[in-house]
């Protein structure tokens, strides 16, 4: 389709598929399902208009006739719209993730962690190392996820526009794949042990495996702990834990550092490794979430890159 690139097809496919799933499989957990369907239909139409309209403007009118600032604003929105959608699509999964399972699947994952490790790593790590310097380092590493996504994106945007489009395409593909899994596999994460998952409560026998339902005071005194607590209170989507998109997307940004930004690749890799530890230490993910996050990255990054390259000849020219 004229003007479309890989990321446009991927975005439209995700929005269309999720809208269709809501239409066909909605239940009492999605009381406003017609609005979701209508919203997804509108999203398909708006993105199509944005992509094709921008292409027509380039081909027929030219940049100068559109006016400098007007064309730049349209062109910016046309290429950055997937990034704008990430948060909204992520939060949406919380409203849709019980269409296929009546309840959250945390007890199953908790049992797996218990069998693999003989305990709950998402509880034990912080108990064994409740020291403020350690907790702040790991909470900062967890926060670095947002810095990685934006920082690598800006660096590539300033360095080479084609490299930036490559980056946005593959990162978006990884995000969409994880989001789709969340719709089918609702797992909240270790916050269920600490009564931070809304109205959901673990079965008593599962709760007993944690041995505690509180955070050490030393950890709670940290700046990054408070910052991440605010972020999760405002933007978290219950049921979006497995696989860890933090892990999968962070590793995707590392992949692009090794490919395009060699000066930062090793510090970036160290930060990503710390982030993998932090997801469990900071009690946002079960250990199994991390394992599946690494597995997701191992599959989705090469697949996304392969799909992107296969359509590279049709990608938009660098502005």
N, C-alpha and C positions, 0 to 999 in steps of 0.2 A: 504494500500500500504506500502511496506516495508520501514521503516525508517521515515515515515510520522507521525507527531503529529498533534494535533488540530490546532496549529497556522499555520502549513504548509497548511493544508486543507483550513483554513480561508483565508490565503493570496492568494493561488491559485484560490479560488472561486471568490475573489474580482477582481483580475487581469483579470481572464477569463471573468467574467460577464461584467466588464466595457469595455473590448475589444470588446465583442459581441455587446454591446449597441452602441458603436461607429460605428461598421460595419453596423448595421441595421438602425440606426437613425441619422447618421451624416447629417449635413446641412451646409449652408454657413458660420456658425460660427466656423466650424472646417475644415478649408481649407486644413490642412495637415493630414486629417484623415487616409490615408493609413499608414503614419508613426506611428500614435498611435496604429493602429491595429498590425502592424509589431512589434512595441516595446512591446506590451502586449504578443504577441505570443513568442517573444524571452524571455521575463521575465518568462513565464510559463516553458519554456524549461530549462532556466538557474537554476531556483529554484529547478526543478525536478532533474537536474543533481547534484546540490549541496547537496540536501537531500539524494538522493539514493547513490551518490558517497561517501559521508561521511560515510554512514552506511556500505557500502561494504568495505571501508578501515578499519573500526573498526572490522568487522567480519572476514575478510580474511587476512589482513596484520598485524593488530595490531599496536598499537601506536609506539612501539620502531622501527619497520621497516620503518615507515614513517619518522622518524626523529623527535626529540622533537619540534623544532620551526615550522617545516612544518606542523605537525599534529595540533599543537595548533592554528596556523593561520587558517587552514581549519575549525577546530572545532569552533573557535570563529566566523567566518563568517557564518557558518551553523546556529548558534543559535542567532546571533545578526542581521541577514539580515533584519528582519522586522523593527527593529529600524532604520536601514539605509534607508529604503524605506519611512518612514513616511513623511518626508518633500517633497520628489519628488511627491508622490501620492497626497499630499495635494495641492501642486501648480498645479498639472495637472487638478484638478477639475475646475480651473478658465477657462481653455480652452474648457471644455466640458459641462458647466452648462447651455448652452442655446440651447441644442438640443431639449428640450421638451417645453420650454417657450421662446418666441421670445425676451422678455426683462426681466429685473430683477423685482422681486416682492416686492421691498421695499415699494412702496406706500400702499400695502395691510397691511404689518406689522406696518407701521407708523399709519395707521388708527386704528388698533387694540390697539396699545399703547395709542393712544389718547382717545379711548373709555374707556379703562380700568382705566387710571390714570388721564384723563382730561388735560394732557400735555405730553411732550416728556421727560421722565426721563433721557434719554441719553444726553439731553442738559441741563436740569434744575439742575441736581445734581451738576455739575461743576460750573454753574452760582451761585448757592447758597453757595458753599464752594470752592472758588477759591484760598484758602490759600495754600502756598507752602508746609508746613508740611503735610497737609492732602493729597494733590495731590501726593507728593512723596511717602507717605505711601501706597497709593492705586496703583500707578504705579509700586512700588516695589512688591506689592502683585500680580499684574498681571504678572510681570516678574517671580515670584516664580513658576509659572506653569512649566517652563522649569527645574527649580531646583527640583521640585517635581518628575517629570518623571525620570530624571537622578539620583537624590539622592536616591529615593526609590529603583530604579533598582540596583544601585551599592551596597547599603546596603544589599539587598537580595542576590545579586551575591556573596558577601563576606560571608554572613551568611549561606546560604543553596542554593545550585544550583537548587534543585527541586522547592523551593519557588520562585526563580528568574524565572524559566521557566513558572511557574503558572502565575506570574505577567505579563510577556511579552505576554503570550497567551491572557489573558483577556483584557489587555490594547490595544493590536492590534485589537481584535474583536470590541472594542468600537470605535477605530479610523476608521476602515473600514466601520462600519455601518454609522457613521457620514459622511464620505466622499461620500458614496453612496447617502445619502439624498441630499448632496450639488449638485450632478449631476442633480437631479430632481427638487430641490427647490432652485433656485438662489436668494439669498438675500445678499446684500453687507454689510449693517449695517449703523450706524449713520455717518460714514465718508462721506456719500453722502450729508449730510447737510453742510459739510465743504469743499466741492470741492476736496476731497482726494480720489476719486474713478475713476481715469482716465478720460475718455471722457463721462462717464455717468452723466446725470443731472436729478434731480428730477423734476417732474411737478411743476410749480410755486406755486400752492396752497399747495403742500406738503412742499416745501421749507419755506413757510411763517410760518408754524407751529413751526419751530425751533426758530424763533425770532432773531437769530444771525447766523453768518457763520464764527466766529473766536474763538480762544482760548484765555483765559486770559493770559496776559504777565507773571503773577506770576507763572502760571502752566508751561509755556514754558521754564522757567528758570531752571527747575529741571533736575537733572542728569538722573533719570529713565525715565522721559518724553522723553528726547533726545535719550536714548538707545532704548526705545520701538518704537520711530518714525523711527529709522534706521532699526530695525528688520522688521517692517511692510513695509517699502519701499523696502526691498530686498526680503522678503519671503512671503508677503501676497498674498492670492488668492481671488480676488474679487468674491463675490457670495458664500462665505463659512461662513455664519453667523448663520443660524438656522438649527438645534439646536446648541448651543455653544459647540464646542468640548473642549474648555478651561474648561467649567464647567463639562461636562461629564467625561473627562479624569482626571481632578483634583480630582473629587469625587471618581473616580476609584482608584487613588493612595492613597486616604484617607482610602478607604475600606481595602486596603492591609496593611496599617499601623496599623489599628485596629486588623487585623488578625495576622500579623507577627511581627510588630515593636511597641509593646505597649509603649515603653519609649517616642516615639515621637508623638503618636497618637493625643493627645489633642493640642499641638502646631500646628501640621499639620492641624487639623480640623479648628483651628482659622485662619490659613493662607488661607485655602480654602474658608472660609466664607468671609474673606476680598476680596479674588479674585472674588467671586460672585458679591460683591458690585462694585469692580473695573471695571469689564467688562462693566458696565453701566456708571459709573462715568467717566471713561477714554474714553468713546465714541467709543468703539469698537463693542458694541452690543446693540440692543434694549432690553427693559425689557422682551419682549416676547421670545427673544433668550435665556435668562437666565432661564425662566420658562420651556421652552422646553428642555434646556440642563439638568436641574434637572430631568425632566421626562424621558429623554433618559437614564440618569445614572440609574434611578430606574428600568428601564426595561432591559437595555443592560448588566449591571454588573451581576445580577443574571443569566441571560440567558447565557452569556459568561462563567461564572463559571460552570454552569450546563453542558454545552457542553464540557468544558475542563475536568471536572471530569469524564464524560461518556467515555472519551478516555484515561483516566489517565493510564490504564494498558498497553497502547501501547506507552506511552511516552518514550523518550530516557532515558537511564540510566544516572545517574549523572557521568560526566567525572571524 
